[in-house]
Amino acid sequence: MRFITITLTLAILVFSTCCRKSKENTDGRVFYTDDQFCMGADLSYVNQILEKGGVYRDSGQVQDPYHIFSEYGTNVVRLRLFHNPEWTRSVYSPPGNKMYNDFNDVKKSIERAKAEGMKVCLDFHYSDTWADPSKQQKPAAWQSLSLSLLRDSLYNYTFSTLRKLDLAGLMPEYVQPGNEINPGFLLPEGGRWNNNEGNMIYLLNGAISAIRDAGNLSTVKPKIIIHIAQPENADSWLNGLGLKGLTDYDIIGLSYYYIWSTVKPEELSNSIAMLKTKYRKDVMIMETAYPWTTENADSYGNIIEISKIHGNYPATAEGQFNYLKLLVKEIIEGGGKGIFYWEPAWITSGMKDLWGTGSAWDCNTLFDFSGNTLKGINYMTEKYELN
């Protein structure tokens, strides 16, 4: 009986594998593993959108968005984590009964992503709210701490978060200690500039140590990503920090948005190749997007600069698709290892943030105003010549 069971199991596995290969070859789509190339999507808003009336469709049929992304080739889901985002409740009137982008919300997202066979990138903002090049505000609970106690709190928070996830079978495969840390993080102590980089490295290495220590207790060893906004800023940010002690990370992560970058899409490969060669680290695009329309689905003003739309890639479903294919090819040509689309599912709904209700991104999503998948989502399963 044991021999028969093993034989049947092997037959099922072989049959399943053959069917999957046959399906891929028949419809022309290619599904990449994250080891080959990360096809990532930041789905941090999805739980909130679903709970506030948002609906996602594929071929006109209502579908779970996590399933949709898995079916269209996403192999890593990126999720942001705020420390204590009480404001995500208080923006509603009356206040909501739960927070979003906190530990419980992120845990739910990781469960849903992994259930669909996708891996996870956890993005620690180390703030109660958005951390980006314009602000890196410490959590309120850490405001009055000395430098050494700040590092202890940073280490303990990072380690305990990852340990809790690991014990639940949800360890992320990629971790960002900080989000778009151009000015540094945990300001003012962790500032990058004004001869303050020693303190920043001291703090950043505390977070990195926590990630490594949590990984040492797990079967999953997260890869560590240092995330800088815009490729033109990365070299000056990284320059000299290796000699001062910032060495234990795996990936240089870049945000790349056509609106704010001086690097042309056709030149992105050069920036990636330079960083990869100079710093001997893998390079990935951690955030990007491109519009499929210049229209707006709601009263929340869209984040778009029409004058900067690329002449070869109009703001149409076809233009978005072709732009994203170009971007992937540029990343691969430069030796890069992945691309993450930022909030491709931020469709309009009753969701609120600090600035409006609905979506400021509905022109940049991979879904139309009715929640149907657009052609652009197919860029992840195109056939690319990997290095």
Rosetta blueprint (number, residue, H / E / L):
1 M L
2 R H
3 F H
4 I H
5 T H
6 I H
7 T H
8 L H
9 T H
10 L H
11 A H
12 I H
13 L H
14 V H
15 F H
16 S H
17 T H
18 C H
19 C H
20 R H
21 K H
22 S H
23 K H
24 E H
25 N H
26 T H
27 D H
28 G L
29 R L
30 V L
31 F L
32 Y L
33 T L
34 D L
35 D L
36 Q L
37 F L
38 C E
39 M E
40 G E
41 A E
42 D E
43 L L
44 S L
45 Y L
46 V H
47 N H
48 Q H
49 I H
50 L H
51 E H
52 K L
53 G L
54 G L
55 V L
56 Y L
57 R E
58 D E
59 S L
60 G L
61 Q E
62 V E
63 Q L
64 D L
65 P H
66 Y H
67 H H
68 I H
69 F H
70 S H
71 E H
72 Y L
73 G L
74 T L
75 N L
76 V E
77 V E
78 R E
79 L E
80 R E
81 L E
82 F L
83 H L
84 N L
85 P L
86 E L
87 W H
88 T H
89 R H
90 S H
91 V L
92 Y L
93 S L
94 P L
95 P L
96 G L
97 N L
98 K L
99 M L
100 Y L
101 N L
102 D L
103 F H
104 N H
105 D H
106 V H
107 K H
108 K H
109 S H
110 I H
111 E H
112 R H
113 A H
114 K H
115 A H
116 E L
117 G L
118 M L
119 K E
120 V E
121 C E
122 L E
123 D E
124 F E
125 H L
126 Y L
127 S L
128 D L
129 T L
130 W L
131 A L
132 D E
133 P L
134 S L
135 K E
136 Q L
137 Q E
138 K L
139 P L
140 A H
141 A H
142 W H
143 Q L
144 S L
145 L L
146 S L
147 L H
148 S H
149 L H
150 L H
151 R H
152 D H
153 S H
154 L H
155 Y H
156 N H
157 Y H
158 T H
159 F H
160 S H
161 T H
162 L H
163 R H
164 K H
165 L H
166 D H
167 L H
168 A L
169 G L
170 L L
171 M L
172 P L
173 E L
174 Y E
175 V E
176 Q E
177 P E
178 G L
179 N L
180 E L
181 I L
182 N L
183 P L
184 G E
185 F L
186 L L
187 L E
188 P L
189 E L
190 G L
191 G E
192 R L
193 W L
194 N L
195 N L
196 N L
197 E H
198 G H
199 N H
200 M H
201 I H
202 Y H
203 L H
204 L H
205 N H
206 G H
207 A H
208 I H
209 S H
210 A H
211 I H
212 R H
213 D H
214 A H
215 G H
216 N H
217 L L
218 S L
219 T L
220 V L
221 K L
222 P L
223 K E
224 I E
225 I E
226 I E
227 H E
228 I E
229 A E
230 Q L
231 P H
232 E H
233 N H
234 A H
235 D H
236 S H
237 W H
238 L H
239 N L
240 G L
241 L L
242 G L
243 L L
244 K L
245 G L
246 L L
247 T L
248 D L
249 Y L
250 D L
251 I E
252 I E
253 G E
254 L E
255 S E
256 Y L
257 Y L
258 Y L
259 I L
260 W L
261 S L
262 T L
263 V L
264 K L
265 P H
266 E H
267 E H
268 L H
269 S H
270 N H
271 S H
272 I H
273 A H
274 M H
275 L H
276 K H
277 T H
278 K H
279 Y H
280 R L
281 K L
282 D E
283 V E
284 M E
285 I E
286 M E
287 E E
288 T L
289 A L
290 Y L
291 P L
292 W L
293 T L
294 T L
295 E L
296 N L
297 A L
298 D L
299 S L
300 Y L
301 G L
302 N L
303 I L
304 I L
305 E L
306 I H
307 S H
308 K H
309 I L
310 H L
311 G L
312 N L
313 Y L
314 P L
315 A L
316 T L
317 A H
318 E H
319 G H
320 Q H
321 F H
322 N H
323 Y H
324 L H
325 K H
326 L H
327 L H
328 V H
329 K H
330 E H
331 I H
332 I H
333 E H
334 G L
335 G L
336 G L
337 K L
338 G E
339 I E
340 F E
341 Y E
342 W E
343 E L
344 P L
345 A L
346 W L
347 I L
348 T L
349 S L
350 G L
351 M L
352 K E
353 D L
354 L L
355 W L
356 G L
357 T E
358 G L
359 S L
360 A L
361 W L
362 D L
363 C L
364 N L
365 T L
366 L L
367 F E
368 D L
369 F L
370 S L
371 G L
372 N E
373 T E
374 L L
375 K H
376 G H
377 I H
378 N H
379 Y H
380 M H
381 T H
382 E L
383 K L
384 Y L
385 E L
386 L L
387 N L
